[in-house]
Amino acid sequence: MVWYAHSGNALGEWHRLADHLASVSKHARKFLAGHPAADEAALAGMLHDLGKYGDRFQARLQGKDSGLDHWSQGASLALTEFHAVAAALAIEGHHIGLQRGSTDSLRRLIGENLPYSVVPGLALSDPDLSRLQSRAAADGLTFEKPASTAITSWKQPVAAMLDVRMLFSCLVDADFLDTEAHFNGGSHGKDQRQPGPQLDAAVALAALDAHVAGLSTTTEAQVNVRDARKTLWACVIRAGQSSRGLFTLTAPTGSGKTLAMLRFALEHAARHGMKRIVLAVPFLTVIEQTARVYGQVFADFPGNFVLEHHSLAGLGVEAQRQDAEGAGERQRRLLAENWDAPIVLTSNVQLLESLFSNRPSSCRKLHNLMDAVILFDEAQSLPQHLAVPTLAALSHLAEAYGSTVVFATATQPAFDSLDTAVKKHAADGWQPREAVPENPALFAALERVTVRWPERGKKRNWAELADDVRRASQVLVVVNLKRHALALLDALTGTDGLFHLSTNLCAEHRRAVMDGVRARLAAGQPCRLISTQCVEAGVDVDFPVVFRAMAPLESIAQAAGRCNREGKLNDRGQIGEVVVFEPDEEGDWRRRFPTHSYYQAAQVTQTLLNLKGNLNINDPGTFREYYRRLYDLNDPASQNANLDEAIKALAFPEIARAYRIIENNAIQVLVPWAGRKAAFDELEREAATAGISAQWMRRAQGLAVSVYRTNEGPPAWAIPAKLRHGGHSEEWYVLEGDYYDETLGLNPPKGEQVFIA
């Protein structure tokens, strides 16, 4: 008898089970190559679909049965015969998500407990493990005990958690890729996902150096700025040649940090033969700007050399409890991104929540963080209430998986003060090396703004602020809430050179706005940009005047980095002006700030200001004191007791539930921005007819807006995209109705605006 893993594809070919298991095993081993647990990954691949040798599952493929668990049998065998705990958990979770790994919880996979451990509503495809093993052996398969197992230390909770999740990632990605190849027509299928090109760091370095050499001949930056950039460049080259591990990269805004980080990463990758570079940033606008810069550097490289992964969808806890053999559910998982490009640009939320997720689709990419240089731009934005487990996971990633982690920012958090707490979860703790030890001199040399702090108790309403904005020909205003931005825009109706920037706009629209802003600034024309915080972290724009609503000190400093950025005013004997103001808003903190932690940090800023009368944002010592006070207030090491307990118990669903940077799940909405209407029409037509694919999703990112999913379910003003091989997406929607505005962006019916900040 021939045993099958999957039913026929579009060519009518059925997928032999032995071929599938052998292929997944081979690729899972390859993904973990060089790590002691590679053998365990291979075992997981060989056992993950053992239950498909059951008669009921074969009937399921013919539509004669349903609701079957075909994974618990392989998980049981991995645990009882091979003592491979990580493999057992990965096999069990490759459809329903990682479950619980404590000793008591694992008993569910042993002996007579097995039939009673399956998900309610499902039944084992065959409860007889001996029969399944015999059929696999007759099909030419052998199962070998791994020489070593994945979990390197049970005493280090976050380390043990990450060890399981990395093996899980290898299994899931191998399974998804082999399954996708089958359903897209086998080796000759048009839509088979092609792996990204290899990173040739030496060739990429040459391209980067040539690009920077070209910039140096055209820059209009002040001499002090140019000298600071040369110093930073020399520092990152030297640091890139050092051993792998944990780094901070502290440099003032405007010193060329975006390209300097890339120079460090490529130098480091070339030195150590590393596989890829991953850059994580806090705001979508920074991804877009960085992608634009990298696109210029690597213009002659293959189109998939740099991957942008904007999506905030598909995070959190795995909610599906099905056998995942239905076309819609299968496609949802197969379309997940796997980060196989040489350079990946993504968000802090996507990277960090994936490190703590139990979802197969979220975790499939994690093995591609091995042997990688992982850069966190604007590291001050990492969530303090999740700091200890985050640092522990990144520390173990560097120690056990050969990666290097870099925290880059002008306002470096004092995370090294949490080293003792981190060591309880990961042996190496958190003691990074500074890549730019000369940074105090750089800050002193690049003092380009003066900050006017608000008088105590004085507030400004939007009409008053609008008058100030009109008097300034070129001015940036950064507010804390989208509602505030809209109120100020309303007060400025009819003003010349008025622009709006927020994540209500799709990526392509934001790029066009910033192009328009830069053009007006360069031409000396009136330019008044009203923005949320998305403009202030790393966005390359240079205003003579910046207004900033009262905020955490690091946010004020980042906004100041958009003022006199190139030092041009200094050449005229002037200096940039940053005006901090307190909005005249009645009510509690929710009327003024996006989150409670943001409000607390703003209060620490106000407290320091009250004590000192003035704060020097160009002095790194100011930020050491600020963060010390903030940590004293928040005590990151004692927060999230529920998360700590879940990690100690290897309770993966509870870990995913407790580790949330963004509390709500998100969806992606494709929008008809006028500047790319033809592209929207093509994507909309393809989604409605052929259905969406992984390639469609990559093409669609520039025209998508991330929106929180409400408790009421999907929005009434968008329709779910059709999946290529049946069913509809739960994460991608297409806007229906006239709800996209050329100034405001996505603007659905009132009461339904739940946007990503």
C-alpha positions in Angstrom: 0.0 0.0 0.0 1.1 3.6 -0.7 0.8 5.9 2.2 0.2 9.6 1.5 0.9 12.8 3.5 -1.2 15.2 1.4 -3.9 14.9 -1.3 -3.5 15.8 -4.9 -2.2 19.2 -6.0 -3.3 21.1 -9.1 -1.4 18.7 -11.3 -3.2 15.7 -9.7 -0.1 14.5 -7.9 -0.4 13.0 -4.4 2.3 13.5 -1.8 4.0 10.3 -0.6 4.3 10.2 3.2 7.8 8.7 3.2 9.0 11.4 0.9 7.5 14.1 3.0 8.9 12.8 6.3 12.4 12.3 4.8 12.4 15.7 3.2 11.2 17.5 6.4 13.8 15.6 8.4 16.6 16.6 6.0 15.7 20.2 6.0 15.1 20.5 9.8 18.6 19.0 10.3 20.1 21.5 7.8 18.4 24.4 9.5 20.0 23.5 12.8 23.3 22.5 11.3 26.2 23.2 13.6 24.1 23.0 16.8 24.2 19.9 19.0 20.5 19.5 18.6 20.6 19.0 14.8 20.0 15.2 15.3 16.9 15.9 17.4 15.6 18.3 14.7 16.0 15.5 12.2 14.2 13.0 14.5 11.3 15.5 14.9 11.0 15.8 11.1 10.9 12.0 10.7 8.2 11.6 13.4 6.1 14.7 13.0 3.4 13.1 10.8 3.7 9.5 12.0 0.0 9.4 12.7 -0.6 9.8 8.9 0.2 6.0 8.6 -3.2 5.5 10.3 -6.0 4.1 8.1 -8.4 6.8 9.3 -6.0 9.5 8.1 -5.7 8.0 4.7 -9.5 8.0 4.5 -9.4 11.7 5.7 -7.4 12.5 2.6 -10.2 11.1 0.5 -12.8 13.1 2.3 -14.2 10.1 4.2 -13.2 11.1 7.7 -12.4 14.3 9.6 -11.3 15.7 12.9 -8.1 13.6 13.4 -5.0 14.1 15.5 -2.1 12.7 13.5 0.7 14.3 15.6 0.5 13.1 19.1 1.7 9.6 18.2 5.0 10.9 16.9 5.3 13.2 20.0 4.7 10.3 22.3 7.4 8.2 20.5 9.9 11.0 20.6 9.4 11.4 24.4 9.2 7.8 25.5 11.7 6.0 23.2 14.1 8.8 22.5 13.8 11.1 25.6 13.7 14.0 23.2 11.5 16.6 25.1 12.0 19.4 22.6 11.2 17.2 19.7 8.1 15.9 21.4 6.8 19.4 22.1 7.7 20.5 18.6 5.9 17.6 17.0 2.8 18.0 19.2 2.7 21.8 18.5 3.3 21.8 14.7 -0.5 22.1 14.1 -2.0 23.2 17.4 0.9 25.4 18.7 3.4 24.7 21.4 1.8 23.3 24.6 3.1 22.8 28.1 6.5 21.2 28.8 6.5 20.6 32.6 7.1 17.1 33.8 3.5 16.7 34.9 2.2 18.1 31.7 4.3 15.8 29.5 2.6 12.7 31.1 -0.3 13.4 28.7 1.8 12.0 25.9 2.7 8.7 27.6 0.9 5.3 27.3 -2.7 5.1 28.2 -2.9 8.8 28.7 -2.4 9.5 25.0 -6.0 8.9 23.8 -7.3 11.3 26.4 -4.8 14.1 25.7 -6.0 15.1 22.3 -7.8 18.3 21.5 -11.6 18.0 22.3 -13.4 17.2 19.0 -10.4 15.3 17.6 -9.6 11.7 17.7 -6.3 9.8 17.2 -5.9 8.7 13.6 -4.6 5.4 15.1 -3.8 4.8 18.8 -1.5 1.8 18.1 2.0 3.2 18.0 3.5 -0.2 17.2 1.4 -0.5 14.0 2.4 3.0 12.9 6.1 2.3 13.5 5.9 -1.0 11.5 4.2 0.8 8.6 6.9 3.5 8.6 9.7 0.9 8.7 8.0 -1.0 5.8 8.0 2.4 4.0 11.8 2.5 4.3 12.1 4.9 7.3 14.4 4.6 10.3 14.4 6.6 13.5 17.7 7.3 15.2 18.2 8.4 18.8 19.9 11.9 18.8 23.4 12.1 20.2 22.4 15.2 22.2 19.2 17.1 22.8 18.1 20.7 22.3 17.5 21.9 25.8 20.9 23.0 27.1 19.9 24.0 30.6 16.7 23.3 32.5 18.0 25.6 35.2 17.8 28.6 32.9 14.1 29.1 32.2 14.2 31.5 29.3 17.2 29.5 27.7 15.2 26.3 27.9 12.1 27.9 26.4 14.2 29.3 23.5 15.9 25.9 22.9 12.4 24.3 22.4 11.2 27.1 20.2 14.2 27.1 17.9 13.8 23.3 17.2 10.1 23.9 16.8 11.0 26.6 14.2 13.2 24.3 12.2 10.5 21.6 12.1 7.7 24.0 11.2 9.6 25.8 8.4 10.8 22.5 6.9 7.2 21.1 7.1 5.6 24.2 5.6 8.2 24.5 2.8 7.8 20.9 1.7 4.0 21.1 1.9 3.9 24.4 0.0 6.2 22.9 -2.7 3.7 20.0 -3.2 0.6 22.1 -3.4 2.2 24.6 -5.8 2.9 21.8 -8.2 6.1 20.1 -7.1 9.5 21.0 -8.4 8.0 22.5 -11.6 5.4 24.7 -9.9 5.4 28.3 -10.8 4.7 29.6 -7.3 7.1 27.4 -5.4 8.8 29.6 -2.8 12.5 30.1 -3.8 15.0 30.5 -1.0 16.7 33.9 -0.7 20.2 34.5 -2.1 23.2 33.8 0.1 24.8 36.8 2.0 28.1 37.6 0.4 29.2 40.1 3.0 32.4 41.1 1.2 30.5 42.0 -2.0 27.9 43.8 0.1 30.6 45.7 1.9 32.1 46.9 -1.3 28.7 48.2 -2.4 28.2 50.0 0.9 31.6 51.6 0.9 31.1 52.8 -2.7 27.7 54.3 -1.7 29.1 56.1 1.3 32.0 57.4 -0.7 29.5 58.9 -3.2 27.5 60.5 -0.3 30.6 62.2 1.1 31.1 64.1 -2.2 27.6 65.5 -2.2 26.8 66.1 1.5 25.9 69.6 2.6 26.4 68.7 6.3 28.4 70.9 8.6 32.1 70.1 9.1 31.5 68.9 12.7 28.8 66.6 11.5 31.0 65.1 8.7 33.9 64.6 11.2 31.5 62.9 13.7 30.3 60.6 10.9 33.9 59.7 10.0 34.7 58.9 13.7 31.6 56.7 14.0 32.5 54.9 10.8 35.9 54.1 12.1 34.5 52.9 15.4 32.0 50.4 13.8 34.7 49.0 11.5 36.9 48.3 14.5 34.1 46.9 16.6 32.8 44.7 13.7 36.1 42.9 13.8 35.7 41.8 17.4 34.2 38.5 18.6 30.5 37.7 18.4 28.2 38.6 21.3 26.2 41.5 22.8 26.9 45.1 21.8 25.5 48.6 22.4 26.1 51.2 19.7 25.5 54.6 21.2 25.7 57.6 18.8 23.9 61.0 18.5 21.2 61.5 16.0 22.4 62.7 12.7 25.8 61.0 13.0 25.0 58.4 10.3 23.8 55.6 12.6 21.6 53.8 10.0 24.5 53.2 7.6 27.0 52.7 10.5 24.9 49.9 11.9 25.0 48.2 8.5 28.7 48.7 8.2 29.2 47.0 11.6 26.9 44.1 10.6 28.6 43.5 7.3 32.1 43.8 8.7 31.1 41.4 11.5 29.4 39.0 9.1 32.4 38.9 6.8 34.7 38.4 9.7 32.7 35.4 11.1 31.0 34.0 8.0 27.5 34.8 9.3 24.4 34.1 7.3 22.2 37.2 7.5 21.5 40.6 9.0 18.2 41.3 10.7 17.3 44.9 11.6 14.4 45.5 14.0 12.9 49.0 14.5 10.0 50.4 16.6 8.1 52.3 13.9 7.0 51.3 10.4 8.3 54.6 9.1 11.8 53.6 10.1 11.5 50.3 8.3 10.4 52.2 5.2 13.1 54.8 5.3 15.8 52.2 6.0 14.5 50.0 3.1 14.8 53.1 0.9 18.4 53.6 2.0 19.3 50.0 1.6 17.6 49.9 -1.7 20.0 52.6 -2.9 23.0 50.8 -1.5 22.1 47.4 -3.0 20.4 48.6 -6.2 22.3 46.2 -8.4 21.6 43.2 -6.1 18.8 40.6 -6.6 15.3 41.9 -5.8 14.9 39.6 -2.8 18.3 40.6 -1.2 16.5 42.9 1.2 13.1 41.7 2.7 10.7 44.1 4.4 8.4 42.4 6.8 5.9 45.1 8.0 3.0 42.9 9.1 1.9 43.0 12.7 -0.7 40.3 12.0 -0.4 36.7 13.1 1.1 37.2 16.6 0.0 36.2 20.1 -1.4 32.8 21.1 -2.2 30.0 18.7 -6.0 29.8 18.7 -6.6 27.1 16.1 -7.4 23.7 17.4 -8.0 21.8 14.2 -6.3 19.1 12.2 -5.2 21.8 9.7 -5.9 19.6 6.7 -8.5 22.0 5.4 -7.3 24.1 2.5 -8.0 27.4 4.2 -6.2 26.6 7.5 -3.3 25.1 5.6 -2.9 28.2 3.4 -3.0 30.5 6.4 0.0 28.8 7.9 2.0 28.3 4.6 1.8 32.0 3.8 3.7 33.0 6.9 7.0 34.8 6.3 10.2 32.8 7.0 12.9 35.5 6.8 15.2 33.6 4.4 16.6 36.8 2.8 20.2 38.0 3.4 18.9 41.2 5.0 15.6 41.4 6.8 13.9 44.7 7.9 11.2 44.1 10.5 9.5 45.6 13.6 10.4 45.1 17.3 6.9 43.7 17.8 7.3 41.1 15.0 10.7 39.9 16.1 10.2 39.9 19.9 6.7 38.5 20.1 7.7 35.7 17.8 10.5 34.8 20.2 7.8 34.2 22.8 5.0 32.9 20.6 3.6 29.4 20.5 2.2 29.8 16.9 3.7 27.7 14.2 3.3 30.5 11.7 5.0 33.0 14.0 7.9 30.7 14.9 8.8 29.3 11.5 11.3 32.1 10.9 13.1 32.0 14.2 15.8 29.5 13.1 16.9 32.1 10.6 18.1 34.2 13.6 20.8 31.7 14.2 24.3 32.8 13.0 22.9 36.3 12.3 23.7 39.9 13.2 20.6 41.2 14.9 20.3 45.0 15.1 17.8 46.8 17.2 17.6 50.4 16.1 16.2 52.9 18.6 16.7 50.4 21.4 15.2 52.8 23.9 11.8 51.8 22.7 12.0 48.1 23.9 9.3 47.5 26.5 10.7 48.0 30.0 8.0 45.8 31.6 9.3 42.9 29.4 12.9 43.9 29.7 14.3 40.9 31.7 12.9 38.0 29.7 13.6 39.9 26.4 17.3 40.5 27.4 17.5 36.9 28.6 16.2 35.5 25.3 18.6 37.7 23.2 21.5 36.8 25.5 20.9 33.0 25.0 20.4 33.5 21.3 23.9 35.0 21.1 25.5 32.5 23.5 23.9 29.2 22.1 23.1 30.0 18.5 26.1 32.1 17.3 24.3 35.4 16.8 25.4 38.9 17.6 22.9 41.3 19.1 23.4 45.1 18.9 21.3 47.8 20.7 21.7 51.0 18.8 20.4 54.4 19.9 21.2 58.0 20.8 19.5 57.4 24.2 20.9 54.1 25.4 18.8 52.5 28.2 20.7 51.3 31.3 19.8 47.6 30.7 23.2 46.5 32.0 21.9 47.3 35.5 19.5 44.4 35.0 22.3 41.9 34.5 21.8 40.0 37.8 18.1 39.5 37.1 18.8 38.4 33.5 21.4 35.7 34.7 18.6 33.9 36.5 17.1 33.2 33.1 20.1 33.0 30.8 23.6 32.2 32.0 25.5 34.9 30.2 23.3 37.8 31.6 23.5 41.2 30.0 26.9 42.9 29.8 27.2 44.2 26.3 30.3 45.8 24.8 30.1 49.4 23.6 30.9 49.7 19.8 31.5 53.4 20.0 33.4 54.2 23.3 34.1 57.7 21.9 30.4 58.5 22.0 30.6 61.3 24.7 32.9 63.3 22.4 30.5 62.8 19.5 27.6 64.1 21.5 29.5 67.2 22.5 30.6 67.8 18.9 27.0 67.5 17.6 25.2 69.9 19.9 22.9 71.5 17.3 19.7 72.5 19.2 18.4 74.4 22.2 15.4 73.0 24.0 12.8 75.3 25.4 11.0 73.5 28.2 7.4 74.5 29.2 6.8 76.7 32.2 5.3 74.6 35.1 1.5 74.5 34.8 1.4 76.2 31.4 -0.6 74.4 28.7 -1.4 75.2 25.0 -4.6 74.5 23.2 -4.6 73.4 19.6 -5.6 76.9 18.3 -2.7 78.5 20.1 -0.3 75.9 18.8 -1.7 76.3 15.3 -0.9 80.1 15.4 2.7 79.2 16.4 3.0 76.7 13.5 1.7 79.3 11.0 4.4 81.8 12.1 7.1 79.2 11.5 7.7 78.7 7.8 9.3 75.2 8.2 8.3 73.3 11.3 7.7 69.8 12.6 5.1 69.1 15.3 5.2 65.7 17.0 2.2 64.7 19.2 1.5 61.6 21.3 -1.9 60.6 19.9 -3.4 60.4 16.4 -6.5 62.2 17.8 -4.2 65.1 18.7 -2.7 65.2 15.2 -6.2 65.3 13.6 -7.2 68.1 16.0 -4.2 70.2 15.1 -4.7 69.5 11.4 -8.2 70.7 11.7 -7.0 73.9 13.3 -4.5 74.4 10.5 -7.0 73.9 7.6 -5.9 76.0 4.6 -2.3 76.5 5.8 0.3 76.4 3.0 2.7 73.4 2.9 0.7 71.3 5.4 1.6 67.6 5.6 0.4 64.8 7.9 2.2 61.6 8.8 1.0 58.6 10.8 0.5 54.9 10.4 -3.0 55.5 9.2 -1.2 56.0 5.9 0.1 53.0 4.0 3.9 52.6 3.5 4.0 53.9 -0.1 1.9 56.9 0.9 4.2 57.7 3.8 7.2 57.5 1.5 5.5 60.0 -0.9 4.7 62.4 2.0 8.3 62.3 3.2 9.6 62.9 -0.4 7.3 65.9 -0.6 8.5 67.2 2.8 12.2 66.8 1.9 11.7 68.6 -1.4 10.0 71.6 0.2 12.7 71.8 2.9 15.4 71.7 0.3 13.8 74.4 -1.8 13.2 76.7 1.2 9.4 76.5 0.7 6.8 76.5 3.5 6.6 73.0 5.1 4.6 72.2 8.2 4.6 68.5 9.1 2.1 67.2 11.8 3.1 63.8 12.9 2.7 61.1 15.6 5.8 59.5 17.2 6.4 57.5 14.0 8.5 60.4 12.6 10.9 60.7 15.4 12.9 57.5 15.5 15.5 57.4 12.7 13.6 59.3 10.1 16.0 61.4 8.0 14.5 64.8 7.9 15.9 68.2 8.9 13.7 71.0 10.3 14.9 74.3 11.8 12.1 74.2 14.4 10.4 71.3 16.2 7.5 71.3 18.6 7.2 68.2 20.8 4.3 67.4 23.1 5.6 66.5 26.6 6.8 62.9 26.5 9.4 60.4 27.8 12.8 62.0 27.7 14.1 59.7 25.0 11.2 60.6 22.8 11.9 64.3 23.2 15.6 63.7 22.3 14.6 61.6 19.3 12.3 64.4 18.1 15.1 66.8 18.6 17.2 64.7 16.2 14.9 65.9 13.4 15.9 69.5 14.1 19.1 71.0 12.5 20.1 67.5 11.8 22.8 68.4 9.3 24.1 71.3 11.4 23.4 73.8 8.6 22.1 76.5 10.9 25.4 76.4 12.8 27.1 77.6 9.7 25.0 80.7 9.8 25.7 81.3 13.5 22.2 79.9 14.5 21.0 76.8 16.2 17.9 74.6 16.0 15.0 75.2 18.3 13.0 72.5 20.0 9.9 73.6 21.9 8.4 71.2 24.4 4.7 71.9 25.2 2.0 70.5 27.4 -1.3 70.0 25.4 -4.4 71.5 27.0 -6.3 68.3 27.5 -8.7 67.6 30.4 -9.0 64.2 31.9 -6.7 61.4 33.0 -3.5 60.2 31.3 -5.5 58.4 28.5 -6.4 61.8 27.1 -2.7 62.7 26.7 -0.6 59.5 26.3 -0.9 56.3 24.3 -0.1 53.9 27.2 0.3 54.0 31.0 4.0 53.2 30.8 4.5 56.1 28.3 2.7 58.3 30.8 5.0 57.1 33.7 8.1 57.9 31.7 6.8 61.3 30.8 6.2 61.9 34.5 9.8 60.9 35.3 10.9 63.5 32.7 8.7 66.1 34.4 10.1 65.3 37.8 13.7 65.6 36.6 12.8 68.9 34.9 11.2 70.2 38.1 14.3 69.3 40.1 16.9 70.7 37.7 15.1 73.4 35.9 16.7 72.3 32.6 17.7 69.0 31.1 20.7 68.6 28.7 19.6 66.0 26.1 23.1 66.0 24.6 24.6 64.5 27.8 24.5 60.7 28.1 24.7 61.1 31.8 21.3 62.8 31.8 19.8 59.6 30.4 21.6 57.3 32.9 19.9 59.3 35.7 16.6 59.3 33.8 16.6 55.5 33.3 17.8 54.9 36.9 14.8 56.8 38.2 12.5 55.1 35.7 13.7 51.6 36.7 13.3 52.5 40.4 9.7 53.4 39.6 9.0 50.4 37.5 11.4 47.8 38.8 11.5 45.8 35.6 13.0 42.8 37.4 9.9 42.3 39.5 7.3 42.8 36.8 5.2 40.2 35.0 5.1 37.5 37.7 2.6 35.5 35.5 5.1 35.6 32.6 7.9 34.4 34.9 5.9 31.5 36.2 4.8 30.5 32.7 8.4 30.5 31.5 9.6 28.4 34.4 6.8 25.9 33.7 7.5 25.9 29.9 3.8 26.7 29.6 4.0 28.0 26.0 0.4 29.1 25.5 0.6 31.1 28.7 4.0 32.6 27.7 2.5 33.8 24.4 -0.5 35.2 26.2 1.6 37.1 28.8 4.3 38.4 26.4 2.5 41.1 24.4 4.0 44.3 23.2 0.8 45.2 21.5 -2.2 43.7 23.4 -4.6 43.4 20.5 -4.1 41.2 17.5 -3.8 43.0 14.1 -5.0 42.6 10.6 -3.5 44.0 7.3 -5.9 46.1 5.2 -5.0 46.7 1.5 -5.9 50.3 0.6 -6.4 52.2 -2.7 -3.9 55.0 -2.3 -4.2 57.2 -5.4 -0.5 57.3 -5.9 -0.4 53.5 -6.6 -4.0 52.9 -7.7 -3.0 50.7 -10.6 -1.0 48.5 -8.3 -3.9 48.3 -5.8 -6.3 47.3 -8.6 -4.0 44.5 -9.7 -3.6 43.2 -6.2 -7.3 43.5 -5.5 -8.2 41.6 -8.7 -5.7 38.9 -7.9 -7.0 38.5 -4.4 -10.6 38.2 -5.6 -9.8 35.7 -8.4 -6.7 33.6 -8.0 -6.3 34.3 -4.3 -3.3 35.6 -2.4 0.1 33.9 -2.1 3.4 34.6 -0.3 4.5 36.7 -3.2 1.3 38.6 -3.2 1.8 39.5 0.4 5.3 40.8 -0.1 4.0 42.9 -3.0 1.1 44.2 -1.0 3.0 45.4 2.1 3.5 48.9 0.7 -0.2 49.4 0.3 -1.3 47.9 3.6 -2.4 49.6 6.9 -2.1 47.6 10.1 -5.3 47.8 12.2 -6.2 46.3 15.6 -8.7 43.5 15.5 -11.6 44.4 17.8 -13.6 42.0 19.9 -16.4 42.3 17.4 -14.3 40.6 14.8 -13.2 41.8 11.4 -14.2 45.3 10.3 -17.4 45.8 8.3 -15.6 48.1 5.8 -13.1 45.5 4.6 -13.5 42.0 3.0 -11.1 39.1 3.7 -8.7 38.2 0.9 -9.3 34.9 -0.9 -6.5 32.3 -0.3 -4.8 30.8 -3.3 -5.9 27.2 -2.6 -9.2 27.7 -0.9 -10.8 29.6 2.0 -10.2 33.2 3.1 -7.4 34.9 5.0 -7.9 35.8 8.7 -5.1 38.4 8.5 -5.3 40.1 5.1 -8.3 42.2 4.1 -9.1 44.6 1.2 -10.7 47.9 1.9 -14.3 48.2 0.7 -15.8 51.7 0.4 -14.5 55.2 0.1 -12.5 55.2 3.4 -9.0 56.2 2.3 -8.2 59.9 2.4 -5.3 61.5 0.6 -4.3 63.4 3.8 -5.6 61.3 6.7 -5.1 57.9 5.2 -7.4 55.1 6.3 -10.4 56.8 7.8 -13.3 54.3 8.3 -16.6 55.1 9.9 -16.4 56.9 13.2 -16.1 54.6 16.2 -14.2 51.9 14.3 -10.7 53.5 14.2 -8.4 51.1 16.0 -5.0 51.8 14.4 -1.5 50.6 15.3 0.3 53.5 17.1 
